[in-house]
Amino acid sequence: MKEKTLNEINEIYDLEITRVVKTIKRNKAKKVLLQFPEGMKRYSQVICEEIENQTNAECFIWLGTCFGACDIPVEVENLGVDLIVQFGHSKWKYGNNKDIRVLK
């Protein structure tokens, strides 16, 4: 299967890359965890590279399961990330840890 470009992926999903980039820059995030639902994981590398190209952040792709906005990676506090970006359609509030900001 041919890899899709970011523009092709953005035609399928509203990625809000501009919003993601602005949030990373505003928060001066250096390590960003990207979390995708199963159907979007095949596009995760393209999205990750675009975000890294537009920011000074190092992005990590969570390859574990993601069943919705409440599905936070196990022991996320130990990963040393500054920001979690969850791609998907459900909104939620991550109020348990004030040291990690989450873009929803």
N, C-alpha and C positions, 0 to 999 in steps of 0.2 A: 504494500500500500504506500502510495506517495505521501510524503509529509506535507501537511497543509501549512500555508503561510499564516502569519498573524492576522492579516486582513481576511483570509478565508475563514479562520476560526472565529473572528469577530462578527462575521456574517451569521454564524450559527448561534453564538453566545454573546451577550453584552458583557464583555470582559472588564470594562471600566478601567482600562490600563492607565489612562490619564489620572484618574482618581487614586489609583494604587500608587503611582509614581509620586504624586503630590504628597500623599500621606507619608510615604517613606522618607521623602526629603524633609517635610515639616517636622517629623519626629526624629530626624537624624538617625534612623535605624541602620545598623550595619549588618545585622544578621536577620534575615526574614524567612520565616517558614511559610511555604505555600502549600495549602491543603485543597485537594480537588475531590469532587465526587467521582465515582468509578468511571462514568461516561466521559469525563473530561481528562482523565489521566493520560490518555494517548497524546494530548496536546501540551502537556505540562512542560516539557523541555523547551518548546518554542516560546511559551509564555514566560518561563523563567529567564531565558536568554534575553528577551526583550526588556524585562524589568531590570536585569543587571546592566544592560547596555544604557539604560536611561537614568540609572542611579549609581551610587557608589556602594550599594549594598551587595552582600553575598547572599544568594537565595538558595534555600534548601527545599526540596520537594518531599513532602510526606507521602510515602508510598503505602502506608498502612490504610486500613479501611477508613471510610468517611461516610457515615450514614446521616449526615445532617449537621446543622449548626451546633448542636450540643455535643458532637463527637470530637472532643479535644484530644490530641495525641497524649498517650500515657506519659506521665512524668515530664510534661512539656517544660516545666521549670528547670529541669536538668539539661536542656538542650542549649541554653545560652542564647536564645533568640530574643530580639528586641520587639518584634512584631510578628503576628500571625495574620496571614491573608487567607481567608476561606473563600473559595470560588463556589458559587452555588446560588440558591434562590431563597433560602430561609434566613430570617434575621434572628438574632439572639443577643443576650447580654452576658458577657464574661466578667462577672463581678468578683470572682474568688481570688484573683491575683492582680493587684494594682500595679505590679512592676512590668507586666506584659500587656501592651495595648493590642487590640484586635480590630482590624478593619473589616466591617461587615458589609 
